[in-house]
Amino acid sequence: MVRSISLRILPFIFTPLLSFAQLYTIKFASITPEGTTWMNVMREYDDAVRKESNGKLGFKMYPGMTQGDEKTVVRKIAIGQLHAAGFTGVGLGEISPKIRILDTPFLVKDSKEIDHLYTVLEPDIRSALEENGYILLGLVEIGFVYIFSNTPIKKVEDVRQVKMWVWEGDPVAEVAFTSMNIKPIPLSIDNVRTSLQTGLVNAFYTTPYASISLQWYTQAKYMVDFPLTCSNGAVVISKKFFDKLPPAFQEILLRNGKKFMARLTELGRKDNEQSRKELQKRGLIFTNIDENDAKEYIATGNKARRMLLGKLYDEAFLTKVESIINEYRKKR
C-alpha cells in the first residue's frame, strides 16, 4: 500500500522540478576577476534572468581570463565555444573597429559627455555589432583612464622619458602614444605586472579601480591627474545564439541587460572615485597639468583620431562623433 501511494505521488514531486529545468545556458567570459564590481553585477543580472525565466535561462560565468584574453574570447564565440562576453574597447574593436572611436584620447572630459554619447550613438553601436554577428545587451562606462609612472609627468615631453606599456594589438593605444612621439612597449595584459616588477616597463595606463584590483599601482609612484581617455565596454551575445532563444527570453535579456549595465556604470564611477582616494592614502602622488599643457595633450588626441581614419572608421563617422560632443558642450 505504501509503495503504491509513493508511485502515485512521484509525478507531483518531479513535475515542478522539470518545469524549472534550465533549457538555455549562456557561456559568458570576462577578463575581469571574480569578486570585482563587474562580476558581482553580472551575477545580479544572471539572478534576474533566471528568476524571470523560471530557471530556464541563465549564464555560466568564466571570469578572470579563464577563457583567454578578449581576442581569444571573440574567436571562441565565433566557433560557438562561448556565447557572450563582457568586453572592453579592445574586444569590441575586434568585432566592429568603428566603436573604438569612443576610446580615442582626450575625446571626452567627463561622464556627462559619455552619457550623452551613449544616448545618441547607441543605435549606431547596436547596428555595427549586429552587422558583425552580435547583439548588444548593454553599454558600460568602465572609467576614466590615467597614466601611472615612477617619475612625475606633466608635459607631453615627460611621457617620452618613460618606458610605457601598451596593450598588445590595441591600435587606439598605439596611435595615442605615437601621436605623442612615443614608442611604447607592447605586452599582453597578463604580463604587465611582472614587467613592471622587472623594470621592462615603468609606466602604464588604466582606471584607478583597475590599478588596485590588478595590483599594478604597487609599481608606481605618480598618477597624472588628467584623464587620457574614458574606457568603454559592453556586454554582448552571439546573434546566432540569441536568435535561437524564444522571443520572451530575448526580451528578458535585453531589458535586464540595459538595466544592470546602467547599474554597473553607476557603481563603477563610485568605485573609481573611492579608488582615487585610496591611491592617495597609499602614497601615490597626483601630478596636475596646467592649461597650456592640457591644450598640448588635447592636440595630440585630435591628431590621433585623424591617424585612425580609414583604419577603424571613416571621416563621416568621426565628424558625427566630434559634432555630437561639440554641440553638447555649447549647450552646457
Rosetta blueprint (number, residue, H / E / L):
1 M L
2 V H
3 R H
4 S H
5 I H
6 S H
7 L H
8 R H
9 I H
10 L H
11 P H
12 F H
13 I H
14 F H
15 T H
16 P H
17 L H
18 L H
19 S H
20 F L
21 A L
22 Q L
23 L L
24 Y E
25 T E
26 I E
27 K E
28 F E
29 A E
30 S E
31 I L
32 T L
33 P L
34 E L
35 G L
36 T L
37 T H
38 W H
39 M H
40 N H
41 V H
42 M H
43 R H
44 E H
45 Y H
46 D H
47 D H
48 A H
49 V H
50 R H
51 K H
52 E H
53 S L
54 N L
55 G L
56 K L
57 L E
58 G E
59 F E
60 K E
61 M E
62 Y E
63 P L
64 G L
65 M L
66 T L
67 Q L
68 G L
69 D L
70 E H
71 K H
72 T H
73 V H
74 V H
75 R H
76 K H
77 I H
78 A H
79 I L
80 G L
81 Q L
82 L L
83 H L
84 A E
85 A E
86 G E
87 F E
88 T E
89 G H
90 V H
91 G H
92 L H
93 G H
94 E H
95 I H
96 S L
97 P H
98 K H
99 I H
100 R H
101 I H
102 L H
103 D H
104 T L
105 P L
106 F L
107 L L
108 V L
109 K L
110 D L
111 S H
112 K H
113 E H
114 I H
115 D H
116 H H
117 L H
118 Y H
119 T H
120 V H
121 L H
122 E H
123 P H
124 D H
125 I H
126 R H
127 S H
128 A H
129 L H
130 E H
131 E H
132 N L
133 G L
134 Y E
135 I E
136 L E
137 L E
138 G E
139 L E
140 V E
141 E E
142 I E
143 G E
144 F E
145 V E
146 Y E
147 I E
148 F E
149 S E
150 N L
151 T L
152 P L
153 I L
154 K L
155 K L
156 V H
157 E H
158 D H
159 V H
160 R L
161 Q L
162 V L
163 K L
164 M E
165 W E
166 V E
167 W E
168 E L
169 G L
170 D L
171 P H
172 V H
173 A H
174 E H
175 V H
176 A H
177 F H
178 T H
179 S L
180 M L
181 N L
182 I L
183 K L
184 P L
185 I E
186 P E
187 L E
188 S L
189 I H
190 D H
191 N H
192 V H
193 R H
194 T H
195 S H
196 L H
197 Q H
198 T H
199 G L
200 L L
201 V L
202 N L
203 A E
204 F E
205 Y E
206 T E
207 T L
208 P H
209 Y H
210 A H
211 S H
212 I H
213 S H
214 L L
215 Q L
216 W H
217 Y H
218 T H
219 Q H
220 A L
221 K L
222 Y E
223 M E
224 V E
225 D L
226 F L
227 P L
228 L L
229 T E
230 C E
231 S E
232 N E
233 G E
234 A E
235 V E
236 V E
237 I E
238 S E
239 K H
240 K H
241 F H
242 F H
243 D L
244 K L
245 L L
246 P L
247 P H
248 A H
249 F H
250 Q H
251 E H
252 I H
253 L H
254 L H
255 R H
256 N H
257 G H
258 K H
259 K H
260 F H
261 M H
262 A H
263 R H
264 L H
265 T H
266 E H
267 L H
268 G H
269 R H
270 K H
271 D H
272 N H
273 E H
274 Q H
275 S H
276 R H
277 K H
278 E H
279 L H
280 Q H
281 K H
282 R L
283 G L
284 L L
285 I E
286 F E
287 T E
288 N L
289 I L
290 D L
291 E H
292 N H
293 D H
294 A H
295 K H
296 E H
297 Y H
298 I H
299 A H
300 T H
301 G H
302 N H
303 K H
304 A H
305 R H
306 R H
307 M H
308 L L
309 L E
310 G L
311 K L
312 L L
313 Y E
314 D L
315 E H
316 A H
317 F H
318 L H
319 T H
320 K H
321 V H
322 E H
323 S H
324 I H
325 I H
326 N H
327 E H
328 Y H
329 R H
330 K H
331 K H
332 R L
